[in-house]
Amino acid sequence: MKMKGRNQDSIRVQLVHFNGQTLRIPVGSDGLVPKWAIVQRFQEAGNVDDIYTTASVVLPQRLTPLQIAKWWADPSCCDIQGIDTDDSEVYDMTGVPQTHLAAQKRIGIVAADPGEQRRIRRVLSQAFSAEELEAMSRNGSFVINSLSETGDVTGCYYRAQNGIKIPLVVIEDRCTPDGIVHEIVHHARAVDDSREGMLRSELDEKPNILRRLFSKPLRKKLMDEERRTVAETVVRTGKDPIQSGYYDSVPGMDPRAAYLQDRRIMRGLPDDCPEYAIPKLKGKAARDAVTKGYAYSNIARSLVFSDDEEDD
């Protein structure tokens, strides 16, 4: 889950004048509005209950900024097929626990197929309590975009982008639960006002912070953000086949050994505790584990950024 740069395709914003408004609409290299941007706009300006009905006028998904302008200005004027229609492919609640429905229906997931979307929703319900998901999905919530190729990273969290205020989580298609949870923890740390101290992000809302173009004061905040996010991910998930890349930077330790040891340290368990006895935590139990165990963890000592990155 090391993040070295942007993972989205090249996106620009096109200004469209419609009914006296100037709309800032994202557009991809193909000249069309990306699906994830349409979902973000729906969550920013639409009504989530609209997914239970289909309007008399339904637009296709592949639209230029000019073609989508009327819907962008007012998503209630019509529907977009598969987005806010009653057969929405991004708000499929199949298998979601009843206690998590209210929050999950506000989280749009753009995935390659229905099975992958359901798997991601299952991971969310297993790793976070209903109350935590509720806190994360207020005020427009967030959108998850699953891509077949994400380069040299597993995922990335964009708190804001040009033209859209709704946060975007980008993950690699079929990535492990660890990869999903890591990016969602970033979001929780950014927006959950009930979090305090080390459980809350110190980063501001400036969009598109490139990891190689930051000042030394910001570097410290970024290091803390990544280390603490990894620590919280560790307590919420089972044993991952490939630990976070940030464990590569723990001085004097084998990355795998450091990760496996943290699975026990963060939960206050002895080193010889068998794997089957290590619980996956969520809710207050997960947050308390981070608060109490982080200082003793290996990830807390990770250098995070290599000397080469620091000198850039």
N, C-alpha and C positions, 0 to 999 in steps of 0.2 A: 504493500500500500504506500510505498514511497511515491511522492508526487513531485515531479520535476518541471511541470509545465502544463499547458492546456491540452485537453483531450477531445474537445469538440471540434467538428469541422470548422473551417473558416466561416465565420458568421459576421455579416454586416447588418446595419439597420437602415431601412428605407423609410423616408418620411412620406406619408400619404395624407393628403388633405381631403377630409370627408365631413360634410355637413358642418363646416365651421371649426372642425377639430383638426389638429395636426397629430397624426398617429405615428408612433415609432414602432415599426413592425420588423422583426428579425427576418432575414432572408439568407438562404444558403447559396452555395456556389452554383446550384442548378436553377436559381431564380425563384425557387418555391419557399414558402414558409415551412420551417422544420416542424415535424409532428410534435416534438417535445415543447416547442414554443407555443403551439396552438393550445396544448394542454395547460401550460403555464398561464396563458391569457384567460382560459376558461376559469381557472382557479382564482385568478386575480379579479375578474370582472363579472363572472357568471354566477349561477346558483347551482350548488351541488345537487339539489333535488331534481334538477333538469334531466339527470341521467335516467330517471324512471319513466320518462315519456319521450316521444319523438314528435318534433314539430311537423307542420304540413309542408314546410320547405326545408329540404336537406341538401347541403352542399357536399361535394366530394372533399377528401382530405388534401389532395394535391392542388394547392392554390397559390397564386402569386399574391404579393401584398395588395395589389389593386383589387383582385378578386375577393379577397377575404375582408376588405376594409369595413364593410357594413357589419359583418359579424363581430369583427374586432372592436368596433365602437360599441356594440350592444349584443352580447352573445345570446340574449333572449329573443332576438329577432328571428332566428332560424337555428337549425342544428347543423353540425358537421358529422358526417357519417363515421361511426366508430369512436367518436369523441364524447359528445353529449347526447347521443341517441340512446334508446333503451337497450340496445345491444352493444353498448360501449365496450371496446376492447381494452381500454385503459383503466376502467373502474369495475372490473370483474371481481365480485365479492365471494365467489365460490370457495367454500372452505374456511372463510374467515370467522373466528369465534364471535358469537353474538355480542359479547362484552367489548369487542374491538371494532364492531361495524361502524359506529358513529365517527370514529377517528379515521379508520382506513378508507372510508368512502370519500374522504377529502384528500387522499393521496393518489395522484395519478401515476401510473407506471407504464412506461413505453417499453415493451419487450418484444422479442422476436416472435414469440408464440404464447398462447394462453397458459401453457404449462409453466413457462418460465415466470410469468407474472404471478401465478398462484404460488410458486415456490418462494418468490421474493416476499410476498405477503405473509407466507407461513413463517419465514425467518423473522419478520418484523414482530409478529405476535409471540414468537418464542423468546425473543431477546428483550422485548420491552413490555412493560405493563400497560394496561388500558389507559391509566392516568398519564403515563409518560407520552404515549402516542397522542393523547388528547392535547397535551401541552405543546407538542411539536407540530400539530396540524391546525392550530389556530391562525387567524390572520392570513389566509391564503395557502397555508400549509407548505408543501414542497412537492417537487416532481422528481421521479426517478427515471433516468434514461439508460437502458441497458444496450450496450453496443457490442458488436461482434469483435471489434478490434479497438483496443485502447492504448496501443503502443507499449511503452515500458512501465506502465502503471496498472494497478487493479481498479482504481477509481479516483474520483476527485469531487470536491464539494465546492459549488459556486454559490455564494450567498446572494449575489446579485449579478445581473448582466445588463448590457445596454438594451434599453427598451422594455425590460421586464424586471419586476421587483421580487417575483416568487423564486425562492432558492431552488437550485437544480443539483441533484446528485447524479453523477455519471459513474456507472459501474460496468465492468466487463461481463459479457454474457456468460452465464454458468459459473461465475466466480463463487468461491466458497462463502459460507455465512460470515466468516471473519471479514471478508472484503466488503460485504453489504453493511454489516453492523458498524464498521469503522467510519464509513461516510455518514451514516445516520447519527452516530454519536457526535460528529462535528456539528451537525444541524442542531441537535439537542443542546449542546454547549453554547450555541450561538443565540438561540431563541427562547429557551425555557427560563422564564423569569424567576422560577422557584429555586433555581440553582444558584449557589453562592461559592465564593472562594475558588479553590482549584477545580471545581466542577463546572465553572463558567468560563467561556472563552474571553480572552483579553483582546482579541482582534476586533477591529472596527468593521463597518459595513462597506468599505471601499471595494469595488468589484475588481476581479481579475488580477489579484496579487500574484505576480510571477515569482516563483521561488528563487530565481537567480538574480532578481533585481530588487533587493531590499536592503535597508540600512541596518546597522548593527543593533540598534535598539529593537527594531522589528524582528530581527533574527532570533533574539531571545524569546520573544512572545511566540514566534512560530515554532521554535523548538519545544517550548512548554506545551503548546497546543497539540503537537503531534505525539509527544511522549504520553501526555495524559489521556489522549484519545485512544492510543494503543492500549494503555493500562485498563481503561474501561471496557474496551472491546474484549480483552482477555477474560474478564470476569463474566461477561455476558454470553460467551460462546464456548463450544466444546473444543477439543483438541483439533487444531487446524493442520492439514498435511504440509502446509508451507507457512511458516511464521512470517509476521510483518518484516519487511525489509529493514525497518529501523533497528531490529535486533542485530543487524550486521555491524552496527556502530557502537555496541556495548564493549568497552575496553576490557581486554583480557579474558573474554569468554567466547566459547563457541555459540553462535547465534541460536541454534536449536536448543542447546542446553539452557541458555539464558531464558528462552521462551517457556520451556517446560517447567523450569524452576519458578518462574513468575506465576504460572497457573496455580501453584500452591501458595506462594508468598502472598499474593493478592487476596487469597481467601483465608489466610491465617492457618494453613494446613501444614503438617510436617512434610519434609522432603520425600519420605518414603510412603506417602499417601498414594494408594493405587489409583490409576486413572478413572476407573469406574466409580470411585467415591468422590470425585471432584464435581460439585454441582454447577450448573449454569444458573447464574443469578440475574435477576432483573428487578426493576422498581427500586425501592429504598435500600434493599439488601445489596444491590449492585453498586449504588452510589456510595453507601457506607463502606463497602469493601475498598473502593478506590481511595476514599478519604483516609482510611486507617492503614492501608497497605502500600500505597504508592511510594512513600519515602523509603521503604525497604526493598523496593523492586529493582530489577536489573534495568528495565526500560527507563527508569528515572535517571540513569547514568548514561544513556545513549547520547552520543555526540550529534546524532541526527544528520547534520550536514558535513560533508567531507571538506577537507582543506581546499580542494579544487573549487567546490561550490562557493565556499566562503570568499575566495579570492576573485570570483567573477565580478 
